[in-house]
Amino acid sequence: MAFFRRMEGRVSDEPMYLQRLRQNRRGKDKQGGSGADSAEGLSAQELEALRWAREAAGTDLRSKKDLSGAKYAVVIRVNSASGTPLSSCEGLPSREALLERIKNAAFMSEDVVGAYEVRGGRPLTIGNEDGTITLKAGAARPGANPKSPDQMLRQAAQDAAERAKSRPRDDDRGGARRR
């Protein structure tokens, strides 16, 4: 009888696949989320690429694939069976891989929303000249290439020197000139 009392709490009307799905979600919550949803382990440049991808997609990204360590990123939009467009961001290791992914997207009826150079922090404009896909780099996004503290101190010293050159001179008495 004790065996049946222990099993009584486990028996439910839910199908087994729903029970396992709930268990998996509980396990992921304890671990801090799934790899696709978390941004842990991404560098500042990769996080900026992810921000760009969200802006370019215009909607929420459904998946973020291979962005860690990627040199290029591409945002792809696919129409789902329900009719709503789904966007995903994919990281690619080289420029050749990016060009190949853009070519393949045309054959798989996917829309390429945009491309991004992760290390340079620049969006890429995709063009088609005489049947050849071209990529043209745009201006770097602000904050895409963060500076180290040493670089920031050197830049501040240079800016202070420039401001000192253009500041009005004081007279010999130590005060500003008055007219």
GROMACS elastic network, one bead per residue, 0.5 to 0.9 nm:
[ bonds ]
;  ai    aj funct       b0    kb
    1     4     6  0.53613   500
    1     5     6  0.65529   500
    1     6     6  0.89794   500
    2     5     6  0.50966   500
    2     6     6  0.63876   500
    2     7     6  0.87561   500
    3     6     6  0.52866   500
    3     7     6  0.63510   500
    3     8     6  0.85993   500
    4     7     6  0.50344   500
    4     8     6  0.58677   500
    5     8     6  0.50290   500
    5     9     6  0.72843   500
    6     9     6  0.62568   500
    6    10     6  0.76238   500
    7    10     6  0.52767   500
    7    11     6  0.64988   500
    8    11     6  0.55365   500
    8    12     6  0.85717   500
    9    12     6  0.79526   500
   11    14     6  0.86392   500
   12    15     6  0.81238   500
   14    17     6  0.82617   500
   14    18     6  0.64876   500
   14    19     6  0.67612   500
   15    18     6  0.55955   500
   15    19     6  0.66682   500
   16    19     6  0.50929   500
   16    20     6  0.62850   500
   16    21     6  0.86005   500
   17    20     6  0.51622   500
   17    21     6  0.60954   500
   17    22     6  0.86582   500
   18    22     6  0.61784   500
   18    23     6  0.86121   500
   19    22     6  0.52074   500
   19    23     6  0.62948   500
   19    24     6  0.87322   500
   20    24     6  0.61121   500
   20    25     6  0.85956   500
   21    24     6  0.51331   500
   21    25     6  0.62618   500
   21    26     6  0.87002   500
   22    25     6  0.51613   500
   22    26     6  0.62664   500
   22    27     6  0.86706   500
   23    26     6  0.51314   500
   23    27     6  0.62160   500
   23    28     6  0.87329   500
   24    27     6  0.50223   500
   24    28     6  0.62061   500
   24    29     6  0.86377   500
   25    28     6  0.51157   500
   25    29     6  0.61780   500
   25    30     6  0.87241   500
   25    33     6  0.84965   500
   26    29     6  0.51932   500
   26    30     6  0.64752   500
   26    31     6  0.88766   500
   27    30     6  0.52789   500
   27    31     6  0.64556   500
   27    32     6  0.88652   500
   27    33     6  0.86185   500
   28    32     6  0.61091   500
   28    34     6  0.60310   500
   29    32     6  0.52122   500
   29    33     6  0.52873   500
   29    34     6  0.81817   500
   30    33     6  0.75113   500
   31    34     6  0.79673   500
   32    35     6  0.89648   500
   32    38     6  0.76520   500
   33    36     6  0.82407   500
   33    37     6  0.64757   500
   33    38     6  0.60962   500
   34    37     6  0.55472   500
   34    38     6  0.62545   500
   35    38     6  0.53936   500
   35    39     6  0.77314   500
   35    40     6  0.82388   500
   35    64     6  0.88137   500
   36    39     6  0.79501   500
   36    62     6  0.87268   500
   36    63     6  0.61580   500
   36    64     6  0.56532   500
   36    65     6  0.71185   500
   37    63     6  0.78129   500
   37    64     6  0.77111   500
   38    41     6  0.87121   500
   39    42     6  0.59542   500
   39    47     6  0.73936   500
   39    50     6  0.89886   500
   40    43     6  0.86740   500
   41    68     6  0.73814   500
   42    45     6  0.79446   500
   42    46     6  0.56629   500
   42    47     6  0.61969   500
   42    67     6  0.79270   500
   42    68     6  0.57618   500
   42    69     6  0.80780   500
   43    46     6  0.51298   500
   43    47     6  0.62144   500
   43    48     6  0.86440   500
   43    68     6  0.77855   500
   43    69     6  0.85027   500
   44    47     6  0.50939   500
   44    48     6  0.62392   500
   44    49     6  0.86804   500
   44   143     6  0.87589   500
   44   144     6  0.74244   500
   44   145     6  0.78008   500
   44   146     6  0.73141   500
   45    48     6  0.50593   500
   45    49     6  0.62683   500
   45    50     6  0.87064   500
   45   118     6  0.61144   500
   45   119     6  0.64452   500
   45   120     6  0.83535   500
   45   121     6  0.67729   500
   45   143     6  0.84156   500
   45   144     6  0.55607   500
   45   145     6  0.63207   500
   45   146     6  0.77758   500
   46    50     6  0.62578   500
   46    51     6  0.87048   500
   46    67     6  0.68703   500
   46    68     6  0.68753   500
   46    69     6  0.79591   500
   46    70     6  0.80388   500
   46   118     6  0.61947   500
   46   119     6  0.80513   500
   46   121     6  0.88685   500
   46   144     6  0.86612   500
   47    51     6  0.62897   500
   47    52     6  0.86495   500
   47   144     6  0.87195   500
   48    52     6  0.61824   500
   48    53     6  0.85615   500
   48   118     6  0.80212   500
   48   121     6  0.75259   500
   48   141     6  0.85767   500
   48   143     6  0.75615   500
   48   144     6  0.57487   500
   48   145     6  0.88129   500
   49    52     6  0.50088   500
   49    53     6  0.61255   500
   49    54     6  0.87135   500
   49    67     6  0.86282   500
   49    72     6  0.88861   500
   49    73     6  0.72895   500
   49   116     6  0.69921   500
   49   117     6  0.79863   500
   49   118     6  0.59239   500
   49   121     6  0.71897   500
   49   122     6  0.88610   500
   49   123     6  0.89639   500
   49   144     6  0.78981   500
   50    54     6  0.63125   500
   50    55     6  0.87184   500
   50    64     6  0.82584   500
   50    67     6  0.83436   500
   50    73     6  0.87522   500
   50    89     6  0.77578   500
   51    54     6  0.52069   500
   51    55     6  0.63603   500
   51    56     6  0.86444   500
   52    55     6  0.50932   500
   52    56     6  0.60052   500
   52    57     6  0.84867   500
   52   116     6  0.80788   500
   52   123     6  0.82577   500
   52   141     6  0.89113   500
   53    56     6  0.50182   500
   53    57     6  0.59335   500
   53    58     6  0.84890   500
   53    61     6  0.78522   500
   53    73     6  0.82819   500
   53    74     6  0.78620   500
   53    75     6  0.62651   500
   53    88     6  0.84085   500
   53    89     6  0.65140   500
   53   114     6  0.80907   500
   53   115     6  0.86214   500
   53   116     6  0.82933   500
   54    57     6  0.52578   500
   54    58     6  0.62530   500
   54    59     6  0.66944   500
   54    60     6  0.63866   500
   54    61     6  0.63663   500
   54    75     6  0.88790   500
   54    87     6  0.89807   500
   54    89     6  0.86319   500
   55    58     6  0.53434   500
   55    59     6  0.77263   500
   55    60     6  0.89884   500
   56    59     6  0.82995   500
   56    75     6  0.75746   500
   56   113     6  0.67908   500
   56   114     6  0.68670   500
   57    60     6  0.71844   500
   57    61     6  0.71124   500
   57    75     6  0.68983   500
   57    76     6  0.82145   500
   57    77     6  0.76981   500
   57    86     6  0.89307   500
   57    87     6  0.62534   500
   57    88     6  0.81649   500
   57    89     6  0.88616   500
   57   113     6  0.67133   500
   57   114     6  0.83798   500
   58    61     6  0.87478   500
   58    87     6  0.88439   500
   59    85     6  0.88486   500
   59    86     6  0.81469   500
   59    87     6  0.73385   500
   60    86     6  0.81955   500
   60    87     6  0.72143   500
   60    88     6  0.87377   500
   61    64     6  0.72100   500
   61    75     6  0.89114   500
   61    86     6  0.72233   500
   61    87     6  0.51423   500
   61    88     6  0.52704   500
   61    89     6  0.70069   500
   62    86     6  0.63736   500
   62    87     6  0.57940   500
   62    88     6  0.54490   500
   62    89     6  0.82114   500
   63    87     6  0.73622   500
   63    89     6  0.62529   500
   63    90     6  0.80448   500
   64    67     6  0.66903   500
   64    88     6  0.59920   500
   64    90     6  0.59168   500
   64    91     6  0.79074   500
   65    68     6  0.83863   500
   65    88     6  0.77730   500
   65    89     6  0.62419   500
   65    91     6  0.60748   500
   66    69     6  0.75782   500
   66    70     6  0.68239   500
   66    89     6  0.86756   500
   66    90     6  0.60538   500
   66    92     6  0.71146   500
   66    93     6  0.89227   500
   67    70     6  0.52627   500
   67    71     6  0.84380   500
   67    72     6  0.83512   500
   67    73     6  0.70948   500
   67    89     6  0.78537   500
   67    90     6  0.62699   500
   67    92     6  0.73804   500
   68    91     6  0.73623   500
   69    91     6  0.80280   500
   69    92     6  0.86845   500
   69    93     6  0.76026   500
   70    73     6  0.70672   500
   70    90     6  0.88508   500
   70    91     6  0.50897   500
   70    92     6  0.52391   500
   70    94     6  0.78454   500
   70   118     6  0.70606   500
   70   119     6  0.84936   500
   71    91     6  0.72261   500
   71    92     6  0.62062   500
   71    93     6  0.52510   500
   71    94     6  0.61711   500
   71    95     6  0.80101   500
   71   116     6  0.86896   500
   71   117     6  0.62041   500
   71   118     6  0.52137   500
   71   119     6  0.59669   500
   71   120     6  0.87193   500
   72    90     6  0.84382   500
   72    91     6  0.57910   500
   72    92     6  0.51106   500
   72    93     6  0.64091   500
   72    94     6  0.66336   500
   72    95     6  0.70466   500
   72    97     6  0.88650   500
   72    98     6  0.69454   500
   72   115     6  0.72438   500
   72   116     6  0.56660   500
   72   118     6  0.52727   500
   72   119     6  0.77776   500
   73    89     6  0.66674   500
   73    90     6  0.55250   500
   73    92     6  0.58312   500
   73    93     6  0.87272   500
   73    98     6  0.77632   500
   73   114     6  0.85018   500
   73   115     6  0.56984   500
   73   116     6  0.50776   500
   73   117     6  0.64767   500
   73   118     6  0.66719   500
   74    88     6  0.82665   500
   74    89     6  0.57011   500
   74    90     6  0.54289   500
   74    91     6  0.66140   500
   74    92     6  0.77625   500
   74    98     6  0.74800   500
   74   101     6  0.84849   500
   74   102     6  0.84055   500
   74   112     6  0.72856   500
   74   113     6  0.75834   500
   74   114     6  0.58182   500
   74   116     6  0.62387   500
   74   117     6  0.89644   500
   75    87     6  0.67125   500
   75    88     6  0.56407   500
   75    90     6  0.64858   500
   75   111     6  0.85614   500
   75   112     6  0.60507   500
   75   113     6  0.53620   500
   75   114     6  0.54559   500
   75   115     6  0.64021   500
   75   116     6  0.85696   500
   76    86     6  0.82610   500
   76    87     6  0.55832   500
   76    88     6  0.54093   500
   76    89     6  0.64518   500
   76    90     6  0.78224   500
   76   105     6  0.79075   500
   76   110     6  0.65504   500
   76   111     6  0.57012   500
   76   113     6  0.57118   500
   76   114     6  0.75616   500
   77    85     6  0.62984   500
   77    86     6  0.55306   500
   77    88     6  0.65482   500
   77   110     6  0.59290   500
   77   111     6  0.50395   500
   77   112     6  0.63200   500
   77   113     6  0.65744   500
   78    84     6  0.86041   500
   78    85     6  0.55532   500
   78    86     6  0.52765   500
   78    87     6  0.63827   500
   78    88     6  0.83789   500
   78   109     6  0.76189   500
   78   110     6  0.51776   500
   78   111     6  0.64683   500
   79    82     6  0.80079   500
   79    83     6  0.59237   500
   79    84     6  0.59430   500
   79    86     6  0.61038   500
   79    87     6  0.87612   500
   79   109     6  0.88592   500
   79   110     6  0.77825   500
   79   111     6  0.89183   500
   80    83     6  0.52736   500
   80    84     6  0.56632   500
   80    85     6  0.58657   500
   80    86     6  0.65211   500
   81    84     6  0.75753   500
   82    85     6  0.86118   500
   87   113     6  0.86770   500
   91    98     6  0.87532   500
   91   118     6  0.88763   500
   92    95     6  0.78184   500
   92    97     6  0.62074   500
   92    98     6  0.61199   500
   92   101     6  0.86617   500
   93    96     6  0.85645   500
   93    97     6  0.66812   500
   93    98     6  0.79356   500
   94    97     6  0.51976   500
   94    98     6  0.63810   500
   94    99     6  0.88483   500
   95    99     6  0.62839   500
   95   100     6  0.86284   500
   96    99     6  0.51339   500
   96   100     6  0.61758   500
   96   101     6  0.86145   500
   97   100     6  0.50301   500
   97   101     6  0.61077   500
   97   102     6  0.86432   500
   98   101     6  0.51021   500
   98   102     6  0.62598   500
   98   103     6  0.87054   500
   98   115     6  0.82315   500
   99   102     6  0.51580   500
   99   103     6  0.63054   500
   99   104     6  0.86954   500
   99   133     6  0.71071   500
   99   134     6  0.83629   500
   99   135     6  0.85375   500
  100   103     6  0.51161   500
  100   104     6  0.61612   500
  100   105     6  0.86242   500
  101   104     6  0.50410   500
  101   105     6  0.60843   500
  101   106     6  0.88991   500
  102   105     6  0.51692   500
  102   106     6  0.68335   500
  102   111     6  0.89594   500
  102   112     6  0.68418   500
  102   133     6  0.83658   500
  103   106     6  0.55895   500
  103   107     6  0.70723   500
  103   133     6  0.81417   500
  104   107     6  0.52434   500
  104   108     6  0.63326   500
  104   109     6  0.87949   500
  104   110     6  0.85627   500
  105   108     6  0.51191   500
  105   109     6  0.61954   500
  105   111     6  0.66700   500
  105   112     6  0.69341   500
  106   109     6  0.53847   500
  106   110     6  0.60058   500
  106   111     6  0.71854   500
  106   112     6  0.82761   500
  107   110     6  0.76484   500
  108   111     6  0.89841   500
  112   115     6  0.78649   500
  114   123     6  0.75905   500
  114   124     6  0.70600   500
  114   125     6  0.71948   500
  114   126     6  0.73826   500
  115   122     6  0.89632   500
  115   123     6  0.60518   500
  115   124     6  0.51953   500
  115   125     6  0.70540   500
  115   126     6  0.74397   500
  115   135     6  0.86482   500
  116   120     6  0.87041   500
  116   121     6  0.72606   500
  116   122     6  0.58906   500
  116   124     6  0.52875   500
  116   125     6  0.86095   500
  116   137     6  0.84734   500
  117   120     6  0.55568   500
  117   121     6  0.56643   500
  117   122     6  0.52899   500
  117   123     6  0.61061   500
  117   124     6  0.68080   500
  117   137     6  0.80210   500
  118   121     6  0.51366   500
  118   122     6  0.70888   500
  118   123     6  0.85743   500
  118   144     6  0.83114   500
  119   122     6  0.81534   500
  119   144     6  0.83138   500
  119   145     6  0.77202   500
  120   123     6  0.88391   500
  120   140     6  0.68359   500
  120   141     6  0.89231   500
  120   144     6  0.75186   500
  120   145     6  0.71149   500
  121   139     6  0.83760   500
  121   140     6  0.52289   500
  121   141     6  0.58250   500
  121   142     6  0.83292   500
  121   143     6  0.83078   500
  121   145     6  0.63407   500
  122   137     6  0.62488   500
  122   138     6  0.56648   500
  122   139     6  0.57833   500
  122   141     6  0.59980   500
  122   144     6  0.79243   500
  123   136     6  0.85466   500
  123   137     6  0.61523   500
  123   138     6  0.55341   500
  123   139     6  0.72981   500
  123   140     6  0.73034   500
  123   141     6  0.79120   500
  124   135     6  0.59381   500
  124   136     6  0.53901   500
  124   138     6  0.58367   500
  125   134     6  0.80494   500
  125   135     6  0.55685   500
  125   136     6  0.50070   500
  125   137     6  0.63106   500
  125   138     6  0.70485   500
  126   133     6  0.69727   500
  126   134     6  0.58314   500
  126   136     6  0.66257   500
  127   132     6  0.81940   500
  127   133     6  0.57184   500
  127   135     6  0.62361   500
  127   136     6  0.77137   500
  128   131     6  0.59273   500
  128   132     6  0.55044   500
  128   134     6  0.58832   500
  128   135     6  0.87878   500
  129   132     6  0.52448   500
  129   133     6  0.64886   500
  129   134     6  0.69786   500
  130   133     6  0.84127   500
  137   140     6  0.85289   500
  138   141     6  0.88315   500
  140   143     6  0.86265   500
  140   144     6  0.69593   500
  140   145     6  0.82982   500
  141   144     6  0.54100   500
  141   145     6  0.81529   500
  142   145     6  0.75756   500
  142   146     6  0.88116   500
  143   146     6  0.57110   500
  143   147     6  0.88128   500
  147   150     6  0.79775   500
  147   151     6  0.58181   500
  147   152     6  0.62049   500
  148   151     6  0.52214   500
  148   152     6  0.63070   500
  148   153     6  0.87831   500
  149   152     6  0.50370   500
  149   153     6  0.62337   500
  149   154     6  0.87120   500
  150   153     6  0.51655   500
  150   154     6  0.62731   500
  150   155     6  0.86286   500
  151   154     6  0.51454   500
  151   155     6  0.61241   500
  151   156     6  0.85702   500
  152   155     6  0.50865   500
  152   156     6  0.61044   500
  152   157     6  0.86468   500
  153   156     6  0.50552   500
  153   157     6  0.62127   500
  153   158     6  0.86815   500
  154   157     6  0.51295   500
  154   158     6  0.62714   500
  154   159     6  0.86528   500
  155   158     6  0.51017   500
  155   159     6  0.61319   500
  155   160     6  0.85749   500
  156   159     6  0.50575   500
  156   160     6  0.61009   500
  156   161     6  0.86221   500
  157   160     6  0.50816   500
  157   161     6  0.62242   500
  157   162     6  0.87246   500
  158   161     6  0.51133   500
  158   162     6  0.63087   500
  158   163     6  0.87117   500
  159   162     6  0.51269   500
  159   163     6  0.62275   500
  159   164     6  0.86225   500
  160   163     6  0.50799   500
  160   164     6  0.61118   500
  160   165     6  0.87642   500
  161   164     6  0.50732   500
  161   165     6  0.64469   500
  162   165     6  0.52888   500
  162   166     6  0.66605   500
  162   167     6  0.88635   500
  163   166     6  0.53052   500
  163   167     6  0.61108   500
  164   167     6  0.52461   500
  164   168     6  0.85573   500
  165   168     6  0.83404   500
  166   169     6  0.88135   500
  168   176     6  0.81565   500
  168   177     6  0.87807   500
  169   176     6  0.73467   500
  169   177     6  0.79656   500
  170   173     6  0.78811   500
  170   174     6  0.62798   500
  170   175     6  0.57570   500
  170   177     6  0.60873   500
  171   174     6  0.61027   500
  171   175     6  0.62828   500
  171   176     6  0.63034   500
  171   177     6  0.59663   500
  172   175     6  0.76133   500
  173   176     6  0.84374   500
  175   178     6  0.86998   500
